[in-house]
Amino acid sequence: MKAEAAKSWTSSPLTGKLKFVLLNFHNGDKPPLDDDNMVKPIRDALNNFVYGDDRQIRYSETIQIPIDDPIRVRKASAILLAAFSKGNEFLYVRVEDAPEFIQLPG
């Protein structure tokens, strides 16, 4: 995972509170791993590289999506669309500043 991140990450490690997003586009109806077993090794691989410590992650989203499900792509990133267009399983990982506030569910 770190080698893949190194292809596009050239900055110093991020500081401050962060949001971690993982989209797992998988074949079939059932994901290959449950979300916690998928997220942990990825976060660990990005420690001291994309961010100083994964304790900085205060907000996290993991979405597991069958690659053949209907998806709206409005405002999607070019990197995400390029990967999706190949039609193969893939992971999309994004790390950004955490939101200023968390909206509690209704």
C-alpha positions in Angstrom: 0.0 0.0 0.0 2.8 2.4 0.8 4.4 1.8 -2.6 1.1 2.7 -4.3 0.7 5.8 -2.2 4.3 6.9 -3.0 3.2 7.1 -6.7 1.1 10.2 -5.9 2.2 11.3 -2.4 5.2 13.6 -2.5 4.5 15.9 0.5 5.6 15.8 4.1 3.3 13.9 6.5 0.0 15.7 7.2 -0.5 17.2 10.7 -3.6 17.9 12.6 -7.0 16.1 12.7 -7.7 14.0 9.6 -10.5 12.2 7.8 -9.8 8.8 6.2 -12.0 7.5 3.4 -11.7 4.0 1.9 -13.8 2.8 -1.0 -13.5 -0.9 -1.8 -14.8 -1.7 -5.2 -15.0 -5.5 -5.2 -16.4 -8.3 -7.5 -19.5 -10.1 -6.4 -22.0 -9.3 -3.8 -19.9 -10.1 -0.7 -16.8 -8.1 0.2 -13.5 -10.1 0.5 -12.8 -8.8 4.0 -14.8 -7.1 6.7 -14.1 -3.4 7.0 -12.0 -3.3 10.2 -9.6 -6.0 8.8 -9.3 -4.1 5.6 -8.7 -0.6 7.1 -6.1 -1.4 9.8 -3.2 -2.5 7.6 -3.8 0.3 5.1 -3.8 2.9 7.9 -0.6 1.4 9.4 1.1 1.5 6.0 0.5 5.2 5.7 1.9 6.0 9.2 4.9 8.3 9.1 4.4 8.7 5.4 1.0 10.4 4.6 0.4 11.3 8.2 2.6 11.2 11.4 0.3 8.8 13.3 -3.0 7.2 12.6 -4.3 8.6 15.9 -4.7 11.8 13.9 -7.7 10.2 12.1 -10.8 11.5 13.9 -13.3 10.7 11.2 -13.4 7.6 9.0 -15.6 6.2 6.3 -15.4 2.7 4.8 -17.7 1.8 1.9 -17.7 -1.6 0.3 -19.3 -1.5 -3.2 -19.8 -4.3 -5.7 -18.1 -2.9 -8.8 -21.1 -3.7 -11.0 -23.6 -1.7 -8.8 -25.1 1.4 -10.2 -23.1 4.5 -9.0 -23.5 8.2 -9.5 -20.2 9.8 -10.5 -20.9 13.5 -10.3 -17.9 15.4 -8.9 -15.8 12.2 -8.6 -12.0 12.7 -8.7 -10.2 11.9 -12.0 -8.1 9.2 -10.2 -11.2 7.5 -9.0 -12.9 7.6 -12.4 -9.8 6.3 -14.1 -9.6 3.3 -11.8 -13.3 2.6 -12.1 -13.3 2.7 -15.9 -10.9 -0.3 -16.0 -13.6 -2.5 -14.5 -11.3 -4.3 -12.1 -11.5 -4.5 -8.3 -9.7 -1.6 -6.6 -9.3 0.4 -3.4 -9.6 4.2 -3.4 -8.1 5.8 -0.3 -8.3 9.5 0.5 -6.9 11.4 3.5 -7.9 15.0 4.1 -8.5 17.5 6.9 -11.2 16.4 9.3 -14.5 18.3 9.1 -14.8 21.2 11.5 -17.8 19.5 13.1 -19.4 16.1 13.0 -23.1 15.9 12.2 -24.7 13.4 14.5 -27.1 11.0 12.9 -30.9 11.8 13.2 
